[in-house]
Amino acid sequence: MAVIDINADLGEGFGIWTLGDDPALLDVVTSANVACGFHAGDPLIMRQVCAGAVARGVTIGAQVSYRDLAGFGRREMDVAAPELTAEVLYQLAALDGIARAEGGRVAYVKPHGALYNRIARDPVQARAVTEAVRAYDSALPLLTLPGSVVYEVAEGLTVVAECFADRAYTPAGALVPRREPGAVVHDPETVVERAVRMAVEGTVVAVDGSEIALNARSLCVHGDTAGAVELARAVRSALHEAGVKTEPFA
């Protein structure tokens, strides 16, 4: 039986602003990537999402980012390695403290947005992120793209491959940049079909029609798009109908 984790980015509001339906998504996903305050989120929101995850048995992950509230963490930044390591460590420790106060803990780390894409190809910044994880808890898995350079610099860490049902892929296996047309797949039927194929066959069709091997253990469904909750429910239902078991990887 195929087994896959379903993760989503949660806690991405800030102050009086809300983004997505965290409680509803927590009823669907098996892992929650909780924003740690650098691209979104604040202490109250972090606490609320952690409490909701613990109540539902959802695994908590730290979604660390560049310090970029205005750009939602989607602007690439040149941050010196020691500074980046310290900032990732700061975010990870903050969320884990809140999670533990709610009876849970951070069980994995997933970079967000521009940082996620940068460390897939930049060994210097990838090493800075892995050093932060190692310094805090070397047992924490790190989510990244298959083929990421993170695999090459993550000495002693567990690296877990992730796939995206609603994102377009280049022939090289990278995500198509969001600024390019067609980067996000919006058709629900297509997203569901891709999700099942990723879980059952371990492949995805790139923008040029070529087939890419993924062999991912975790599947991301975005929570900040229109109809996100309904789409996540449809993905999970289709996976179960295809005989795929959904459970956390961490």
Buried (B, 14 or more C-beta within 10 A) or exposed (E): EBEBBBBBBBBBBBEEEEBBBBBBBBBBBBBBBBBBBBBBBBEEBBBBBBBBBBEBEBBBBBBBBBBBBEBBBBEBBEBEBEEBBBBBBBBBBBBBBBBEEBEBBBBBBBBBBBBBBBBBBBEBBBBBBBBBBBBBBEEBBBBBBBBBBBBEBBEEBBBBBBBBBBBBBBEEBBBBEEEEEEBBBEEBEEBBBBBBBBBBEBBBEBEEEEEBEBEBBBBBBBBEBEEBBEBBBBBBEBBEEEEBEBEBBB
